[in-house]
Amino acid sequence: MSGDQGRTTIIYFLSQVGTTVAGFAATWYINDVLGAGAYGAYSTAVAFLFWLNIPASAIGSAVNKRMSEGREPAAFLSAGQLLNFAVHAALVAGLLVFREQVNVFVGEEVGGFFALLVAARAVFDLAISSLRGSKQVAASGVAKALASFAQSGIHIGSLFFLGVGVAGLVLGQAVALVLATVAALSVLTTAPGRPDREHFDGLLEYARYSWVGTLKTRAFAWTDIMMMRGLSLSIVGLAAVTQDQIGIYNVSWTLASALALVSIAIKQTLFPELSELGVDDDYERIHHFLNEGLALTGIFAIPGLFGAVVVGDTLLTVFGPEYAAGGTILVILIGARLFAAYAEQLLNVINGVDRPDVALRVNVVYIAVNLVSNAALITLFGWYGAAVATTLSSVVAVVAAGFALSRLVGAPDIPYRDIGAQVAASAVMLGVVSVADTATPDTLAWTLAVVAVGAGVYGIALLGLSARVRRKAVAALPARFRP
């Protein structure tokens, strides 16, 4: 990656770190005040939101792609806005009609607030996609961080001052998204233009493939929670996962996802560049960017996986003592997130070279495996089955995406040396953390200290083992501090 791309990635990554910190603060407070069961109900509502958000995300992906190509971005922006409004006016109306069924599924009286949340999420996602299509990736990261900070502030404030329940949390998230959307649109450099039919056709042509990619993303992030809840309402036995377990599961997933922030930042930064290179069939540069992305994708997730084996259960108790039960779940989900991160880098290239039809086939394979394995394994093993199903699906996605990409632009240049250095540094860290964890008291404070030591050991070991990481670290320094 060039210096500008590297700086954009760092800015986007730091904004997402801020988002994650704000989210963790709110998650901790919600659990402290309302408990794991209420958080499980709220998690179910959010899972349902993201499944209903598939049309907005598909339209947003198409807007991002068409705007980033540099041909009439203003017209594509307006066409996307009109399509988004038409689809979600009908969807929100349906939710208002069937609000009682929504309440039964969520397990709380969320009513019309949930319909408002779906509408707010739709306009927010399109605003973020518009920023990315205009190559304002850093601004999109800041807007997402603003949404998270606003949501956390509203949630904490409303719980502290008003004592609201799950319905209040849903309303607070909707308000935060509206505020962040206004901020995002205020810095968008592309003004709406007059669209023609060809602009609508161009968006729909891409969206008819990309919606399956969006479905795949939703399946990866939320199928397990949706199916745990759905099976719990319909089947008595091992599948009867409690709302408490759903709350613990979602916290574990959130922790696992935090370790993939670097991968997400790289993916969002590189897509506009890959899109332009795809138009020119510049496959040599595409391979270079993919190699760079794969080399850094697991830089946090790999050590996180090693460390969670030793201290994951104790670390989860920051949200409450009952969360220690999720230690094994956390380890499995970090593995799932790691494999999924590599798959997303491969799919990013496939979409970047304008082959959404190929990405569709890869995603269909993933979705089929995800749905079938979740249904079977949740029924047999409850929440452990959900975690294993998510991991299995991620492995399948890596294999399918790698095979498909090889047929399009040639076999990807896998940075085995860099990935191996991350594994080796993580192994060194694991040894130190294991000894330190045994020698210190079994308390949360000491565990956090052990985690800090482990992170330092990993960073030093990786700098010693990876020449690429050393170069990136030096390049990230201000010019006056570089050797």
C-alpha positions as CSV (number, residue, x, y, z in Angstrom):
1,M,0.0,0.0,0.0
2,S,1.1,3.5,-0.7
3,G,1.7,6.1,2.0
4,D,-1.7,7.7,1.4
5,Q,-3.5,4.4,1.5
6,G,-1.6,3.4,4.7
7,R,-2.5,6.7,6.4
8,T,-6.2,6.2,5.3
9,T,-6.1,2.7,6.7
10,I,-4.7,3.9,10.0
11,I,-7.2,6.7,10.3
12,Y,-10.1,4.3,9.5
13,F,-8.7,1.7,11.9
14,L,-8.3,4.3,14.8
15,S,-11.9,5.5,14.2
16,Q,-13.1,1.9,14.4
17,V,-11.1,1.4,17.6
18,G,-13.0,4.4,19.0
19,T,-16.2,2.8,17.9
20,T,-15.3,-0.5,19.6
21,V,-14.3,1.2,22.8
22,A,-17.6,3.1,22.9
23,G,-19.5,0.0,22.1
24,F,-17.8,-2.0,24.9
25,A,-18.6,0.8,27.4
26,A,-22.2,0.7,26.5
27,T,-22.3,-3.1,26.5
28,W,-20.8,-3.3,29.9
29,Y,-23.2,-0.7,31.3
30,I,-26.3,-2.4,29.8
31,N,-25.3,-5.7,31.3
32,D,-24.5,-4.1,34.6
33,V,-27.9,-2.4,34.8
34,L,-30.3,-4.8,32.9
35,G,-28.4,-8.1,33.0
36,A,-27.5,-10.7,30.3
37,G,-31.1,-11.7,29.6
38,A,-32.1,-8.1,28.6
39,Y,-28.9,-7.8,26.6
40,G,-29.8,-11.1,24.9
41,A,-33.2,-9.7,23.9
42,Y,-31.6,-6.5,22.6
43,S,-29.1,-8.6,20.7
44,T,-32.0,-10.5,19.1
45,A,-33.5,-7.2,18.0
46,V,-30.2,-6.1,16.5
47,A,-29.8,-9.4,14.7
48,F,-33.3,-9.0,13.2
49,L,-32.4,-5.5,12.2
50,F,-29.4,-6.5,10.2
51,W,-31.3,-9.2,8.4
52,L,-34.0,-6.7,7.4
53,N,-31.2,-4.3,6.4
54,I,-30.1,-6.6,3.5
55,P,-31.7,-4.4,0.7
56,A,-30.1,-1.2,2.0
57,S,-26.7,-2.9,2.2
58,A,-27.0,-4.3,-1.3
59,I,-28.0,-0.9,-2.7
60,G,-25.1,0.7,-0.7
61,S,-22.6,-1.8,-2.2
62,A,-23.8,-0.9,-5.7
63,V,-23.6,2.8,-5.0
64,N,-20.0,2.3,-3.6
65,K,-19.0,0.4,-6.7
66,R,-20.5,2.6,-9.3
67,M,-19.4,5.9,-7.7
68,S,-15.9,4.6,-7.2
69,E,-15.6,3.9,-10.9
70,G,-15.5,7.7,-11.4
71,R,-18.2,7.9,-14.1
72,E,-21.2,10.1,-13.2
73,P,-21.0,9.5,-9.5
74,A,-23.6,12.3,-8.7
75,A,-26.3,10.6,-10.8
76,F,-25.5,7.2,-9.2
77,L,-25.8,8.8,-5.8
78,S,-29.3,10.1,-6.5
79,A,-30.4,6.9,-8.1
80,G,-29.3,5.0,-5.0
81,Q,-31.1,7.3,-2.7
82,L,-34.4,7.0,-4.6
83,L,-34.1,3.2,-4.7
84,N,-33.4,3.0,-1.0
85,F,-36.4,5.2,-0.1
86,A,-38.8,3.1,-2.2
87,V,-37.7,-0.2,-0.8
88,H,-37.7,0.9,2.9
89,A,-41.0,2.7,2.8
90,A,-42.7,-0.6,2.0
91,L,-40.6,-2.5,4.6
92,V,-41.3,-0.1,7.4
93,A,-45.0,-0.2,6.6
94,G,-44.9,-4.0,6.9
95,L,-43.2,-3.9,10.2
96,L,-45.8,-1.5,11.7
97,V,-48.5,-3.9,10.5
98,F,-46.8,-7.0,12.1
99,R,-45.4,-5.3,15.2
100,E,-46.9,-7.9,17.6
101,Q,-45.1,-10.7,15.8
102,V,-41.9,-8.7,16.1
103,N,-42.5,-8.3,19.8
104,V,-42.9,-12.1,20.3
105,F,-39.7,-12.9,18.4
106,V,-37.6,-10.3,20.2
107,G,-39.1,-11.1,23.6
108,E,-39.8,-7.5,24.5
109,E,-42.3,-4.8,23.6
110,V,-40.3,-2.9,21.0
111,G,-43.2,-2.0,18.6
112,G,-42.8,1.0,16.4
113,F,-39.4,1.9,17.7
114,F,-38.0,-1.1,15.8
115,A,-39.5,0.1,12.5
116,L,-37.9,3.5,13.1
117,L,-34.6,1.7,13.7
118,V,-34.8,-0.2,10.4
119,A,-35.4,3.1,8.6
120,A,-32.6,4.9,10.3
121,R,-30.2,2.1,9.6
122,A,-31.1,2.1,5.9
123,V,-30.3,5.8,5.4
124,F,-27.1,5.6,7.5
125,D,-25.7,2.7,5.5
126,L,-26.4,4.5,2.2
127,A,-24.6,7.6,3.6
128,I,-21.6,5.5,4.5
129,S,-21.5,3.8,1.1
130,S,-21.7,7.2,-0.6
131,L,-18.6,8.4,1.3
132,R,-16.7,5.3,0.4
133,G,-17.7,5.6,-3.2
134,S,-16.4,9.1,-3.2
135,K,-13.1,7.7,-1.8
136,Q,-13.7,9.4,1.6
137,V,-13.0,6.2,3.4
138,A,-11.5,7.9,6.5
139,A,-14.6,10.1,6.8
140,S,-16.8,7.1,6.6
141,G,-14.9,5.6,9.5
142,V,-15.3,8.8,11.5
143,A,-19.0,8.8,10.8
144,K,-19.4,5.2,12.0
145,A,-17.4,6.1,15.1
146,L,-19.7,9.0,15.7
147,A,-22.7,6.7,15.4
148,S,-21.3,4.4,18.0
149,F,-20.3,7.2,20.4
150,A,-23.7,8.7,20.1
151,Q,-25.4,5.4,20.6
152,S,-23.3,4.6,23.7
153,G,-23.9,8.0,25.2
154,I,-27.6,7.8,24.6
155,H,-27.8,4.3,26.0
156,I,-25.8,5.0,29.1
157,G,-27.5,8.3,29.7
158,S,-31.0,6.9,29.2
159,L,-30.3,4.0,31.5
160,F,-28.8,6.2,34.1
161,F,-31.3,9.0,34.1
162,L,-34.5,7.4,32.8
163,G,-34.1,3.7,33.6
164,V,-35.3,2.6,30.2
165,G,-35.5,-1.0,29.1
166,V,-34.9,-2.8,25.8
167,A,-37.4,-0.6,23.8
168,G,-35.4,2.5,25.0
169,L,-32.2,0.9,23.8
170,V,-33.8,0.3,20.3
171,L,-35.0,3.9,20.2
172,G,-31.6,5.3,21.3
173,Q,-29.8,3.4,18.5
174,A,-32.2,4.9,16.0
175,V,-31.6,8.4,17.2
176,A,-27.9,7.9,17.1
177,L,-28.0,6.7,13.5
178,V,-30.0,9.7,12.4
179,L,-27.5,12.1,14.0
180,A,-24.6,10.3,12.4
181,T,-26.3,10.3,9.0
182,V,-26.7,14.1,9.1
183,A,-23.0,14.4,10.0
184,A,-21.9,12.0,7.2
185,L,-24.0,13.8,4.5
186,S,-22.6,17.2,5.6
187,V,-19.0,16.2,4.6
188,L,-19.9,14.2,1.4
189,T,-18.1,15.9,-1.4
190,T,-20.4,14.5,-4.2
191,A,-23.6,16.4,-4.7
192,P,-26.7,14.6,-6.0
193,G,-27.2,14.7,-9.7
194,R,-30.1,13.9,-12.0
195,P,-30.3,10.2,-12.7
196,D,-31.4,8.5,-15.9
197,R,-32.7,5.0,-16.3
198,E,-29.2,3.8,-17.1
199,H,-28.1,4.8,-13.6
200,F,-30.9,2.8,-12.0
201,D,-30.1,-0.1,-14.3
202,G,-26.4,0.1,-13.4
203,L,-27.1,-0.1,-9.7
204,L,-29.7,-2.9,-10.0
205,E,-27.3,-4.9,-12.2
206,Y,-24.7,-4.8,-9.5
207,A,-27.1,-5.1,-6.6
208,R,-28.7,-8.2,-8.0
209,Y,-25.4,-10.0,-7.3
210,S,-24.2,-8.0,-4.3
211,W,-27.3,-8.7,-2.2
212,V,-26.2,-12.3,-1.9
213,G,-22.8,-10.9,-0.6
214,T,-24.8,-8.9,1.9
215,L,-26.8,-11.9,2.8
216,K,-23.6,-13.8,3.4
217,T,-22.3,-11.0,5.7
218,R,-25.6,-11.1,7.7
219,A,-25.5,-14.9,7.8
220,F,-22.0,-14.8,9.2
221,A,-22.7,-12.2,11.8
222,W,-26.3,-12.9,12.8
223,T,-27.6,-16.3,11.7
224,D,-26.4,-18.0,14.8
225,I,-28.3,-15.6,17.1
226,M,-31.4,-15.6,14.9
227,M,-31.5,-19.4,14.8
228,M,-30.7,-19.9,18.5
229,R,-33.7,-17.7,19.3
230,G,-36.0,-19.2,16.6
231,L,-35.2,-22.8,17.6
232,S,-35.6,-21.9,21.3
233,L,-39.1,-20.8,20.6
234,S,-40.0,-23.9,18.6
235,I,-38.0,-26.8,20.0
236,V,-37.7,-28.1,23.6
237,G,-34.3,-29.7,24.4
238,L,-30.7,-29.0,23.6
239,A,-31.7,-26.3,21.2
240,A,-33.4,-24.2,23.9
241,V,-30.7,-21.5,24.2
242,T,-31.6,-19.0,26.9
243,Q,-31.6,-15.2,26.4
244,D,-28.8,-15.1,28.9
245,Q,-26.7,-17.4,26.7
246,I,-27.5,-15.3,23.7
247,G,-26.3,-12.2,25.5
248,I,-23.0,-13.9,26.5
249,Y,-22.6,-15.3,23.0
250,N,-23.1,-11.8,21.4
251,V,-20.5,-10.3,23.8
252,S,-18.0,-13.0,22.8
253,W,-18.7,-12.3,19.2
254,T,-18.2,-8.6,19.7
255,L,-14.8,-9.3,21.3
256,A,-13.8,-11.6,18.5
257,S,-14.9,-9.0,15.9
258,A,-12.7,-6.3,17.6
259,L,-9.7,-8.3,16.7
260,A,-10.6,-8.1,13.0
261,L,-10.6,-4.2,12.9
262,V,-7.3,-4.1,10.9
263,S,-8.7,-6.4,8.3
264,I,-11.9,-4.3,7.9
265,A,-9.9,-1.1,7.6
266,I,-7.6,-2.6,4.9
267,K,-10.6,-4.0,3.0
268,Q,-12.5,-0.6,2.9
269,T,-9.4,1.3,2.0
270,L,-8.4,-1.0,-0.9
271,F,-11.8,-1.5,-2.5
272,P,-11.9,1.9,-4.4
273,E,-8.3,1.3,-5.6
274,L,-9.1,-2.3,-6.7
275,S,-12.2,-1.1,-8.5
276,E,-10.2,1.3,-10.6
277,L,-7.5,-1.3,-11.3
278,G,-10.2,-3.8,-12.3
279,V,-11.4,-1.4,-15.0
280,D,-7.9,-1.3,-16.5
281,D,-7.2,-5.1,-16.0
282,D,-4.1,-4.2,-14.0
283,Y,-3.8,-7.7,-12.4
284,E,-0.2,-7.2,-11.3
285,R,-1.1,-4.3,-9.0
286,I,-4.2,-6.2,-7.9
287,H,-2.0,-9.1,-6.7
288,H,0.3,-6.7,-4.9
289,F,-2.6,-5.1,-3.0
290,L,-4.1,-8.5,-2.1
291,N,-0.7,-9.7,-0.8
292,E,-0.4,-6.6,1.4
293,G,-3.9,-7.1,2.7
294,L,-3.5,-10.7,3.5
295,A,-0.2,-10.1,5.3
296,L,-1.8,-7.8,7.8
297,T,-5.3,-9.4,8.1
298,G,-4.5,-11.6,11.1
299,I,-2.0,-9.3,12.9
300,F,-4.4,-9.0,15.9
301,A,-6.7,-12.0,15.5
302,I,-4.0,-14.6,15.5
303,P,-2.5,-13.5,18.9
304,G,-6.0,-13.0,20.2
305,L,-6.8,-16.6,19.4
306,F,-3.8,-17.8,21.3
307,G,-4.4,-15.6,24.2
308,A,-8.1,-16.4,24.6
309,V,-7.2,-20.1,25.2
310,V,-5.5,-19.1,28.5
311,V,-7.4,-16.0,29.7
312,G,-10.6,-15.7,27.6
313,D,-13.0,-16.9,30.3
314,T,-11.6,-14.6,33.0
315,L,-11.5,-11.6,30.5
316,L,-15.2,-12.0,29.8
317,T,-16.0,-11.5,33.5
318,V,-15.5,-7.8,33.0
319,F,-19.2,-7.9,31.8
320,G,-20.3,-9.9,34.8
321,P,-19.3,-13.2,36.6
322,E,-21.8,-15.2,34.5
323,Y,-19.9,-14.4,31.3
324,A,-17.1,-16.7,32.3
325,A,-19.3,-19.5,30.8
326,G,-18.5,-18.0,27.4
327,G,-14.7,-18.7,27.5
328,T,-14.8,-21.7,25.0
329,I,-17.3,-19.8,22.8
330,L,-14.9,-16.9,22.6
331,V,-12.0,-19.1,21.4
332,I,-14.2,-20.7,18.7
333,L,-15.6,-17.4,17.5
334,I,-12.1,-15.8,17.2
335,G,-11.2,-18.6,15.0
336,A,-14.3,-18.0,12.9
337,R,-13.6,-14.3,12.6
338,L,-10.0,-15.0,11.6
339,F,-10.9,-17.3,8.7
340,A,-13.7,-14.9,7.6
341,A,-11.3,-12.0,7.5
342,Y,-9.1,-13.8,5.0
343,A,-12.1,-14.8,3.0
344,E,-13.3,-11.2,2.9
345,Q,-10.0,-10.0,1.5
346,L,-10.3,-12.5,-1.4
347,L,-13.9,-11.5,-2.0
348,N,-13.0,-7.9,-2.0
349,V,-10.8,-8.5,-5.0
350,I,-13.5,-10.5,-6.8
351,N,-15.9,-7.6,-6.3
352,G,-13.3,-5.0,-7.1
353,V,-12.7,-6.5,-10.6
354,D,-16.4,-6.2,-11.2
355,R,-17.3,-9.9,-11.0
356,P,-20.2,-9.9,-8.6
357,D,-21.6,-13.0,-10.3
358,V,-18.5,-15.0,-9.2
359,A,-18.8,-13.5,-5.7
360,L,-22.5,-14.5,-5.7
361,R,-21.6,-18.2,-6.3
362,V,-19.0,-18.2,-3.5
363,N,-21.5,-16.6,-1.1
364,V,-24.3,-19.0,-2.0
365,V,-22.0,-21.9,-1.1
366,Y,-21.2,-20.1,2.2
367,I,-24.8,-19.4,3.0
368,A,-25.9,-22.9,2.3
369,V,-23.2,-24.4,4.6
370,N,-24.0,-21.8,7.3
371,L,-27.7,-22.3,7.4
372,V,-27.6,-26.1,7.3
373,S,-24.7,-26.5,9.8
374,N,-26.4,-23.9,12.2
375,A,-29.7,-25.7,12.1
376,A,-28.1,-29.1,12.7
377,L,-25.5,-28.2,15.3
378,I,-27.6,-25.8,17.3
379,T,-30.2,-28.5,17.6
380,L,-27.6,-31.0,18.8
381,F,-25.2,-28.9,20.9
382,G,-26.9,-25.6,21.6
383,W,-24.8,-22.5,21.6
384,Y,-21.5,-24.5,21.1
385,G,-23.0,-25.8,17.9
386,A,-23.7,-22.3,16.7
387,A,-20.1,-21.3,17.2
388,V,-18.7,-24.3,15.5
389,A,-21.1,-23.8,12.5
390,T,-19.9,-20.3,12.1
391,T,-16.3,-21.4,12.1
392,L,-17.0,-24.2,9.6
393,S,-18.7,-21.8,7.3
394,S,-15.8,-19.4,7.4
395,V,-13.3,-22.1,6.4
396,V,-15.5,-23.1,3.5
397,A,-15.6,-19.4,2.4
398,V,-11.8,-19.1,2.4
399,V,-11.5,-22.2,0.2
400,A,-14.3,-21.3,-2.2
401,A,-13.1,-17.6,-2.6
402,G,-9.5,-18.7,-3.1
403,F,-10.5,-21.1,-5.8
404,A,-12.8,-18.6,-7.6
405,L,-10.2,-15.8,-7.5
406,S,-7.5,-18.1,-8.9
407,R,-9.7,-18.6,-12.0
408,L,-10.2,-14.9,-12.4
409,V,-6.8,-13.3,-11.9
410,G,-4.5,-16.2,-11.2
411,A,-3.5,-17.8,-7.9
412,P,-3.1,-15.2,-5.1
413,D,0.3,-14.6,-3.7
414,I,-0.1,-15.8,-0.1
415,P,2.3,-14.1,2.3
416,Y,3.2,-17.3,4.2
417,R,6.3,-15.8,5.7
418,D,4.4,-12.9,7.3
419,I,1.5,-15.1,8.5
420,G,4.1,-17.6,9.9
421,A,5.8,-14.7,11.8
422,Q,2.5,-13.8,13.4
423,V,1.9,-17.4,14.4
424,A,5.4,-17.7,15.8
425,A,5.2,-14.4,17.7
426,S,1.8,-15.6,19.1
427,A,3.4,-18.8,20.3
428,V,6.1,-16.9,22.2
429,M,3.4,-14.7,23.7
430,L,1.3,-17.8,24.7
431,G,4.3,-19.2,26.6
432,V,4.8,-16.0,28.5
433,V,1.0,-15.6,29.2
434,S,0.7,-19.2,30.4
435,V,3.5,-18.8,32.9
436,A,2.3,-15.4,34.1
437,D,-1.3,-16.5,34.4
438,T,-0.2,-19.5,36.6
439,A,2.0,-17.3,38.8
440,T,-0.6,-14.5,39.4
441,P,-3.9,-14.5,41.4
442,D,-7.0,-15.5,39.4
443,T,-8.6,-12.1,39.4
444,L,-9.8,-9.8,36.6
445,A,-7.3,-7.1,37.4
446,W,-4.3,-9.5,37.3
447,T,-5.7,-11.0,34.0
448,L,-5.8,-7.6,32.4
449,A,-2.2,-7.1,33.5
450,V,-1.2,-10.4,32.0
451,V,-3.0,-9.5,28.7
452,A,-1.0,-6.2,28.6
453,V,2.3,-8.1,29.1
454,G,1.3,-10.6,26.5
455,A,0.5,-7.8,24.0
456,G,4.0,-6.2,24.6
457,V,5.7,-9.6,24.2
458,Y,3.8,-10.2,20.9
459,G,4.6,-6.8,19.5
460,I,8.3,-7.1,20.2
461,A,8.5,-10.7,18.9
462,L,6.7,-9.7,15.7
463,L,8.9,-6.7,15.0
464,G,11.9,-9.0,15.4
465,L,10.4,-11.7,13.1
466,S,8.7,-9.7,10.3
467,A,10.6,-7.3,8.1
468,R,7.3,-6.2,6.5
469,V,5.9,-5.2,9.9
470,R,9.1,-3.3,10.7
471,R,8.8,-1.4,7.5
472,K,5.1,-0.6,8.1
473,A,5.9,0.5,11.6
474,V,8.6,2.9,10.5
475,A,6.5,4.3,7.7
476,A,3.7,5.1,10.2
477,L,6.0,7.2,12.3
478,P,6.1,11.0,11.7
479,A,8.9,11.9,9.3
480,R,11.1,13.5,12.0
481,F,11.1,10.2,14.0
482,R,12.1,7.9,11.2
483,P,15.6,6.4,11.2
